[in-house]
Amino acid sequence: MTLSRRDFVKLCSGTVAGFGISQMFHPAVHEVFAQTLTGELPPVFWVQGQGCTGCSVTLLNSAHPSIADVLLKVISLEFHPTVMAGEGEGAYEHMLHVAAANKGKYVFAVEGSVPVKYDGKCCVVAEAGHKEITMTQITKELAANAAAVLAVGTCAAYGGIPAAKGGETGAMGVGAYLKQQGVATPVVNIPGCPPHPDWIVGTIAIALQALATNTLDLFVRQGLDATGRPKAFYGRNVHMHCPHLAEFESGKMCASMTDKDGCRYTLGCKGPKSGCDSFERLWNNRVNWCVDNATCIGCTSHNFPDGKSPFYVN
């Protein structure tokens, strides 16, 4: 791959010229995809913990590149409970076999939080040898021998809704759990409830580039923010780039959600304390985004949902 070390650092921080609204991804990301198609595909194992499967659903909505190209050409998806044809003990043992053969070379993606109470039995992900395999067990085992761990969604990144006040399962984010267990594999957080499909696919592209060029440590040190998120997608404040910023500064506020003009800050918008590029990337294949008909609820933040509640103010 020909992307220079300097440009790779810029790509990680989201500062490469041309990265933004005019393109879904910077050309360097497309280069990574194109060259991956002709090279050895790194194995990817995707497991689901305590969550709603919404992060898998959003990934399947990827449009540029299509999810078919991502799953069949860009990566070698060896295990995913929702989309794979195999199931049961055979599928689980296949994952362990491929992982053992690719120690230190595979990517481990986790969706959902890791519940640790009751010996982890709040979330059983498989059964092998007549024994239940808990989320705690498989997370620790696969993460320990992975090249990198992707915590997909706010639940995986920081605990999210399962870890909110009142929860009974002891849910934790993947990074916190691995730190508790003494596993030092780097963790990249891709928060959102759910994350934009571009954030997932784009982070995979950057991770592929890092693995292929032995710059994973560089990516972790310079490409992530203080909460472990890729700066390329989470490095800008939502409020400061909101199309309603001028209305906020002039004091023109919406009285209700049905108001088309005005800022929704007084209705509970969390944009001033949120970071992501949804204001220009948009959702639903670039049709709209959160503040078009609601408010930002701060779902990419490490303290979501408790620290962002209540979501709306009457």
C-alpha positions as CSV (number, residue, x, y, z in Angstrom):
1,M,0.0,0.0,0.0
2,T,1.4,3.4,-1.0
3,L,-0.2,5.7,1.5
4,S,2.7,7.6,3.2
5,R,3.2,7.6,7.0
6,R,2.5,11.3,7.0
7,D,-0.7,11.0,5.1
8,F,-1.8,8.0,7.2
9,V,-1.5,10.2,10.3
10,K,-3.6,12.9,8.6
11,L,-6.1,10.3,7.6
12,C,-6.4,9.0,11.1
13,S,-7.0,12.6,12.4
14,G,-9.5,13.4,9.6
15,T,-7.4,16.2,8.2
16,V,-6.5,14.8,4.8
17,A,-7.6,17.3,2.2
18,G,-10.9,16.3,0.5
19,F,-12.2,14.2,3.5
20,G,-15.7,15.5,4.1
21,I,-19.1,16.3,2.7
22,S,-18.0,16.0,-1.0
23,Q,-17.0,12.4,-0.6
24,M,-18.2,9.5,1.6
25,F,-14.5,8.7,2.2
26,H,-11.2,10.3,1.3
27,P,-9.5,8.6,-1.8
28,A,-6.9,7.1,0.6
29,V,-9.7,5.0,2.1
30,H,-10.8,3.8,-1.3
31,E,-7.2,2.9,-2.0
32,V,-7.1,0.7,1.0
33,F,-10.2,-1.1,-0.1
34,A,-9.0,-1.5,-3.7
35,Q,-5.7,-2.9,-2.7
36,T,-7.2,-5.2,-0.1
37,L,-9.3,-6.8,-2.9
38,T,-6.1,-8.2,-4.4
39,G,-4.3,-9.1,-1.1
40,E,-4.6,-11.4,1.8
41,L,-7.8,-10.7,3.7
42,P,-7.4,-10.5,7.5
43,P,-9.8,-12.7,9.4
44,V,-12.5,-10.8,11.3
45,F,-14.6,-12.3,14.1
46,W,-17.7,-10.4,15.2
47,V,-19.4,-11.4,18.4
48,Q,-22.5,-10.0,20.0
49,G,-22.8,-9.4,23.7
50,Q,-25.5,-7.5,25.7
51,G,-27.2,-5.3,23.1
52,C,-30.0,-5.0,20.5
53,T,-28.1,-6.0,17.3
54,G,-28.7,-2.5,16.0
55,C,-25.0,-2.1,15.2
56,S,-25.1,-5.1,12.9
57,V,-28.3,-3.6,11.3
58,T,-26.6,-0.3,10.6
59,L,-23.5,-2.0,9.1
60,L,-25.8,-3.9,6.7
61,N,-27.0,-0.5,5.5
62,S,-23.6,0.5,4.2
63,A,-23.9,2.0,0.7
64,H,-20.5,3.2,-0.3
65,P,-18.9,0.6,-0.5
66,S,-21.8,-1.8,-0.5
67,I,-22.1,-4.2,2.4
68,A,-21.7,-7.1,0.0
69,D,-18.3,-5.8,-1.1
70,V,-17.3,-5.2,2.5
71,L,-18.3,-8.6,3.7
72,L,-17.2,-10.7,0.7
73,K,-14.3,-8.8,-0.7
74,V,-12.7,-6.3,1.7
75,I,-12.6,-8.5,4.8
76,S,-12.8,-12.2,5.6
77,L,-15.7,-12.4,8.0
78,E,-15.3,-15.7,9.7
79,F,-17.9,-15.4,12.3
80,H,-21.0,-13.2,12.8
81,P,-24.1,-14.6,14.6
82,T,-26.6,-12.6,12.5
83,V,-25.3,-12.9,8.9
84,M,-23.5,-16.2,8.7
85,A,-25.0,-19.3,7.4
86,G,-23.4,-21.6,9.9
87,E,-24.6,-22.0,13.4
88,G,-24.1,-23.9,16.6
89,E,-21.0,-25.7,17.9
90,G,-19.5,-26.1,14.4
91,A,-19.5,-22.4,13.7
92,Y,-18.0,-21.6,17.1
93,E,-15.2,-24.2,16.7
94,H,-14.5,-22.9,13.2
95,M,-13.9,-19.5,14.7
96,L,-11.5,-20.8,17.3
97,H,-9.6,-22.8,14.7
98,V,-9.1,-19.9,12.4
99,A,-8.2,-17.7,15.3
100,A,-5.5,-20.1,16.5
101,A,-4.1,-20.3,12.9
102,N,-3.9,-16.5,12.7
103,K,-2.8,-15.5,16.2
104,G,-1.9,-11.8,16.4
105,K,-3.2,-11.2,12.8
106,Y,-7.0,-11.1,13.1
107,V,-9.4,-8.3,14.0
108,F,-11.9,-9.0,16.8
109,A,-15.1,-6.9,16.6
110,V,-17.4,-6.8,19.6
111,E,-21.0,-5.5,19.5
112,G,-22.8,-5.0,22.8
113,S,-21.5,-4.7,26.3
114,V,-19.9,-7.4,28.5
115,P,-22.0,-8.4,31.5
116,V,-19.8,-9.6,34.3
117,K,-22.1,-10.4,37.2
118,Y,-23.3,-13.9,38.0
119,D,-20.2,-15.4,36.4
120,G,-21.1,-13.8,33.1
121,K,-24.1,-16.0,32.7
122,C,-26.4,-13.1,31.8
123,C,-25.0,-13.5,28.2
124,V,-24.2,-16.9,26.8
125,V,-23.0,-16.7,23.2
126,A,-22.3,-20.3,22.4
127,E,-22.2,-23.9,23.6
128,A,-19.4,-26.3,23.0
129,G,-18.6,-29.6,24.6
130,H,-21.9,-29.4,26.5
131,K,-20.7,-26.3,28.2
132,E,-22.0,-22.7,27.9
133,I,-19.6,-20.1,26.6
134,T,-20.2,-16.7,28.1
135,M,-19.5,-13.3,26.6
136,T,-16.9,-12.7,29.3
137,Q,-15.0,-15.9,28.3
138,I,-15.0,-15.4,24.6
139,T,-14.1,-11.7,24.8
140,K,-11.1,-12.3,26.9
141,E,-9.9,-15.3,24.9
142,L,-10.2,-13.8,21.4
143,A,-9.1,-10.3,22.4
144,A,-5.9,-11.6,24.0
145,N,-4.6,-12.9,20.6
146,A,-6.1,-10.3,18.3
147,A,-4.1,-7.6,16.4
148,A,-6.8,-5.1,17.4
149,V,-10.3,-5.0,19.0
150,L,-13.1,-2.9,17.6
151,A,-15.8,-2.0,20.1
152,V,-18.7,-1.4,17.8
153,G,-21.5,0.8,19.2
154,T,-21.7,2.7,22.5
155,C,-22.6,-0.5,24.4
156,A,-19.4,-2.2,23.4
157,A,-17.4,1.0,23.7
158,Y,-18.5,2.3,27.1
159,G,-21.3,0.0,28.5
160,G,-24.1,2.1,27.0
161,I,-27.7,1.3,27.8
162,P,-27.1,-2.1,29.5
163,A,-24.7,-0.3,31.9
164,A,-27.1,2.5,32.7
165,K,-28.5,3.2,36.1
166,G,-30.7,0.4,37.3
167,G,-29.0,-2.4,35.3
168,E,-28.5,-5.7,37.1
169,T,-25.9,-7.4,34.9
170,G,-22.7,-5.6,35.7
171,A,-22.4,-4.5,32.0
172,M,-19.1,-3.0,31.0
173,G,-17.5,-1.6,27.9
174,V,-15.0,-3.9,26.2
175,G,-12.0,-1.7,26.9
176,A,-12.8,-1.5,30.6
177,Y,-13.3,-5.2,30.8
178,L,-10.1,-6.1,29.0
179,K,-8.2,-3.7,31.3
180,Q,-9.7,-5.4,34.3
181,Q,-8.6,-8.7,32.9
182,G,-5.0,-7.5,32.1
183,V,-5.4,-7.9,28.3
184,A,-3.3,-5.2,26.6
185,T,-4.6,-5.6,23.0
186,P,-5.4,-2.1,21.6
187,V,-9.2,-1.3,21.5
188,V,-10.7,1.1,19.0
189,N,-14.1,2.5,20.1
190,I,-16.7,3.1,17.4
191,P,-19.6,4.5,19.5
192,G,-23.1,5.5,18.4
193,C,-26.5,4.1,19.2
194,P,-26.1,2.9,16.5
195,P,-22.9,4.1,14.8
196,H,-23.2,5.4,11.3
197,P,-22.2,2.6,8.9
198,D,-19.5,4.8,7.4
199,W,-17.8,5.0,10.9
200,I,-17.7,1.2,11.1
201,V,-16.5,0.6,7.5
202,G,-14.1,3.6,7.6
203,T,-12.5,2.4,10.8
204,I,-12.1,-1.0,9.3
205,A,-10.3,0.6,6.4
206,I,-8.0,2.6,8.6
207,A,-7.3,-0.6,10.7
208,L,-6.5,-2.5,7.5
209,Q,-4.0,0.2,6.5
210,A,-2.4,0.2,10.0
211,L,-2.1,-3.6,10.1
212,A,-0.6,-3.8,6.5
213,T,2.0,-1.1,7.2
214,N,2.8,-2.0,10.8
215,T,1.5,1.4,12.0
216,L,-1.2,0.2,14.4
217,D,0.6,1.7,17.4
218,L,0.8,5.0,15.5
219,F,-2.9,4.8,14.9
220,V,-3.7,4.2,18.5
221,R,-1.4,6.9,19.7
222,Q,-2.3,9.7,17.2
223,G,-5.5,8.6,15.5
224,L,-7.7,8.2,18.6
225,D,-9.1,10.8,21.0
226,A,-9.1,10.6,24.8
227,T,-12.1,8.2,24.8
228,G,-10.6,5.8,22.2
229,R,-12.6,7.1,19.1
230,P,-11.1,7.6,15.7
231,K,-10.6,11.3,15.2
232,A,-11.4,11.0,11.5
233,F,-15.0,10.5,12.4
234,Y,-15.5,11.8,15.9
235,G,-13.0,14.7,16.0
236,R,-15.4,17.6,15.5
237,N,-18.1,19.2,17.7
238,V,-21.6,18.7,16.4
239,H,-22.9,22.0,17.7
240,M,-20.1,24.1,16.1
241,H,-21.0,22.7,12.7
242,C,-24.7,22.6,13.1
243,P,-26.8,24.4,10.4
244,H,-28.7,26.0,13.3
245,L,-25.6,27.5,14.9
246,A,-26.5,31.0,13.7
247,E,-29.9,30.7,15.2
248,F,-28.5,29.5,18.5
249,E,-26.1,32.5,18.6
250,S,-29.0,34.9,17.8
251,G,-31.2,33.3,20.5
252,K,-33.8,32.0,18.1
253,M,-35.0,28.8,19.8
254,C,-37.7,26.3,18.8
255,A,-40.7,26.2,21.0
256,S,-41.5,22.6,20.0
257,M,-40.1,19.8,17.9
258,T,-42.6,20.7,15.1
259,D,-40.9,24.1,14.6
260,K,-38.9,24.0,11.3
261,D,-36.8,27.1,12.1
262,G,-34.6,27.7,15.1
263,C,-32.2,25.9,17.4
264,R,-33.4,23.0,19.6
265,Y,-30.9,23.5,22.4
266,T,-33.6,24.5,24.9
267,L,-35.5,21.4,24.0
268,G,-32.6,19.2,25.2
269,C,-30.2,19.0,22.2
270,K,-26.8,17.6,23.3
271,G,-24.9,18.8,20.3
272,P,-22.7,21.2,22.3
273,K,-21.2,18.3,24.2
274,S,-21.1,15.7,21.3
275,G,-18.5,14.8,18.7
276,C,-19.1,13.2,15.3
277,D,-19.4,14.2,11.7
278,S,-23.1,13.3,11.2
279,F,-23.8,17.0,10.4
280,E,-22.1,16.5,7.0
281,R,-22.1,12.7,6.5
282,L,-25.9,12.5,7.3
283,W,-27.9,9.3,7.7
284,N,-30.2,7.1,5.6
285,N,-27.9,7.3,2.6
286,R,-27.4,11.0,3.0
287,V,-31.2,11.9,3.3
288,N,-31.3,13.5,6.8
289,W,-29.8,13.5,10.2
290,C,-30.7,13.8,13.9
291,V,-31.6,17.4,14.3
292,D,-33.7,17.5,11.1
293,N,-36.7,16.2,13.1
294,A,-35.4,15.6,16.6
295,T,-32.4,16.6,18.7
296,C,-28.9,15.2,19.2
297,I,-29.0,12.9,22.2
298,G,-25.2,12.6,22.5
299,C,-25.1,8.8,21.7
300,T,-21.5,8.9,20.7
301,S,-20.4,10.1,24.2
302,H,-18.7,7.9,26.8
303,N,-21.4,8.9,29.4
304,F,-24.4,8.0,27.3
305,P,-27.2,7.5,28.3
306,D,-27.0,8.5,32.0
307,G,-24.9,11.6,31.4
308,K,-27.1,12.7,28.6
309,S,-30.5,12.2,30.2
310,P,-33.1,13.5,29.9
311,F,-32.9,13.4,26.1
312,Y,-35.7,16.0,25.7
313,V,-36.9,19.0,27.8
314,N,-40.5,20.2,27.8
